[in-house]
């Protein structure tokens, strides 16, 4: 089945990359390196779902996840909001 528009299939990380990276950084006790972030991304579990469902999940959790192609750069920006 091929879908188009708002219901095309997208990959979603489970748990979200933000949650995965935050937990790893807290466990490490310091900032992750770029290599660590990319390794975690590459080993993370993904599921395929309609874009509309993925958008609903992001709304329910209160944030959009990182773009896997830009996760290192985006993580550098969002991680500062989790200090403390």
C-alpha positions as CSV (number, residue, x, y, z in Angstrom):
1,X,0.0,0.0,0.0
2,X,1.4,3.4,-1.0
3,X,0.3,6.5,0.8
4,X,0.9,10.1,0.0
5,X,0.5,13.5,1.6
6,X,-0.1,13.7,5.4
7,X,-0.4,9.9,5.8
8,X,2.8,8.8,4.1
9,X,4.9,6.5,6.3
10,X,7.7,7.9,8.4
11,X,10.2,6.4,10.8
12,X,9.8,7.3,14.4
13,X,12.3,6.4,17.1
14,X,11.0,4.5,20.2
15,X,11.9,5.9,22.6
16,X,12.4,9.3,21.0
17,X,16.0,10.2,20.2
18,X,15.8,13.1,22.7
19,X,14.9,10.8,25.5
20,X,17.5,8.3,24.5
21,X,20.3,10.9,24.3
22,X,19.3,12.6,27.6
23,X,19.3,9.3,29.5
24,X,22.7,8.4,28.0
25,X,24.2,11.7,28.9
26,X,22.9,11.5,32.4
27,X,24.2,8.0,32.8
28,X,27.6,9.1,31.5
29,X,27.7,12.1,33.8
30,X,28.7,14.5,31.0
31,X,28.2,15.6,27.4
32,X,28.1,12.9,24.7
33,X,30.5,13.1,21.9
34,X,29.3,13.3,18.3
35,X,30.4,9.7,17.8
36,X,28.4,8.6,20.8
37,X,25.3,10.5,19.6
38,X,25.6,9.0,16.1
39,X,26.2,5.5,17.5
40,X,23.1,5.7,19.7
41,X,21.0,7.0,16.8
42,X,22.3,4.2,14.6
43,X,21.5,1.5,17.2
44,X,18.1,2.9,18.2
45,X,14.8,1.2,17.6
46,X,12.6,2.7,14.8
47,X,9.0,2.0,13.9
48,X,7.2,3.0,10.7
49,X,3.9,4.8,11.1
50,X,1.7,7.2,9.2
51,X,2.9,10.8,9.4
52,X,-0.4,11.9,11.0
53,X,0.1,9.4,13.9
54,X,3.7,10.5,14.4
55,X,2.5,14.1,14.6
56,X,-0.2,13.2,17.1
57,X,2.4,11.4,19.2
58,X,4.7,14.5,19.2
59,X,1.8,16.7,20.2
60,X,1.0,14.4,23.1
61,X,4.5,14.2,24.4
62,X,4.9,18.0,24.0
63,X,7.9,18.1,21.7
64,X,9.1,17.0,18.2
65,X,11.9,14.5,18.1
66,X,15.3,15.2,16.5
67,X,15.8,14.8,12.8
68,X,18.0,11.7,12.6
69,X,20.0,13.3,9.7
70,X,20.7,16.4,11.9
71,X,20.6,14.9,15.3
72,X,24.1,16.0,16.4
73,X,23.5,19.6,15.6
74,X,19.9,19.6,17.0
75,X,21.1,17.8,20.2
76,X,23.6,20.6,20.8
77,X,20.8,23.1,20.7
78,X,18.1,21.2,22.7
79,X,20.3,19.6,25.4
80,X,20.9,23.0,27.1
81,X,17.2,23.0,28.0
82,X,17.7,19.9,30.1
83,X,20.4,21.3,32.5
84,X,19.7,20.8,36.1
